[in-house]
């Protein structure tokens, strides 16, 4: 798909989302969450481009969400909370990244999982600080100093999520085309060759990792703002698995696929998770297997294939 | 230091006994994970689920025995039978149906396939055994308790925890070391681990060995679960914590190490139980702290060998 078509598809998709949110008010919440997850998934895509998968990225989501929860009682401005939480999350990403950068593939994935499990347990056990599984309720944040309530607050968060999603989609698209992004594919093929060319592989991956932590943080902030209740479940491995799932479902190579996957996932979840709560992971796992085995391009790949066939006919 | 020791000597003694028991069960899982990785070059994320399924199966078999009025001592062989069942049924199924299909794919996709399997198995457990804690304490009650003297105090420990669990783990360790070094099958597995192509060119059916090893590894995981089942009740999510914990053991020891895994398991088991007595909140963090500290100094693990980089 060429760039112009992709921009067109992006704008069209955004318009559909706004229309949906307008037509059915209860969808606003669901779509805001979907956009937030799409932003997080962009980070997973960056890492997948380098052939690495993190089973612990929900940790960064939770770091940002809890940062919002801790700062909000003192300062309620949403447009300041967002950059603050994102920077905290990115800083955590840098710190942890410096350690996990020494590892690839299995170790990379599992160390991220292990660290996120530790973080989850700490959130759960340090009751005096985090209130354990009860979580923390947030006061209603303000937008540009204005107190918003009800529908207007929901619209504000939705708009914020949409703008962020658009910005990050463009950023990631440019990043992947830039040398720093192109080198990611080199890590996947053979990192030693990259280094023989004078490109430091660790730095390339670290940059992508920190960016992915930043995006996970932005997504986490949106989640905190929209649900106004943060719990340790945000950091649990199932949440990390969900992100990897959406990335593969949407189509591991594409920016738009991340959002397509996230919206389809969230809409399905609203219906299915309530009725099939005990089998939800089972369904996710099965679909993940089917996509990997039979449709490696994901939903986006299927859509592209259909378009191409239409053109040929 | 001495004063602290005499004050806390009792606690330390308790911690050591508890730690050895938890080390024993985690060792079984970690060593299976290691074996499978060696031959398939896949880290099986679903390995922790096999542990959980082994534990649940053991509980179900024991429940069947007691409710049908069969002799209770049968609950001991039931532990082994449960492990064998899980290994023989699920092992070849997973290897042949799933892993073989993605053999030639990128490593990241292989990792994702086992992750998908893990998601599936976690819910399968919930569907079969429910979300309420399941316990299997018959084998433990049968053996009774032993009073362990600590200075002036006497603390009762279950004989199961003191002897059966560490005993079987030790037996597994020695048996495995003997099997890998002294039997033909064991040496063939080592050959395939070291160099698959060279082994195949010598006429070894590496596909068969792969399936065999995977089944064996699955059995070890299930045995670890079955053996741990009398000591702790099973709840959903036990698979997730087991895979991360056994990964911590494997990473600390270095991939592919059998004896190393035993030492790392003891280190982590002791670390955990000492934390339980001193700072209970930190219990979950200690294994990873040990792992991270080891990895910072030796990225390949305590006993691991560095792989040469390919160009």
Interface residues (C-beta under 8 A of the other chain):
Chain A: X48 X51 X52 X53 X55 X99 X102 X103 X105 X106 X107 X109 X110 X111 X113 X114 X115 X117 X118 X121 X122 X125 X126 X188 X190 X192 X193 X196 X237 X241 X244 X248 X278 X279 X280 X281 X282 X284 X285 X286 X288 X289 X292 X293
Chain B: X37 X43 X45 X98 X101 X102 X106 X107 X108 X109 X111 X112 X113 X115 X116 X117 X118 X119 X120 X121 X122 X123 X124 X126 X127 X131 X240 X241 X244 X247 X248 X251 X281 X284 X285 X288 X291 X292 X295 X296 X299 X309 X310 X311
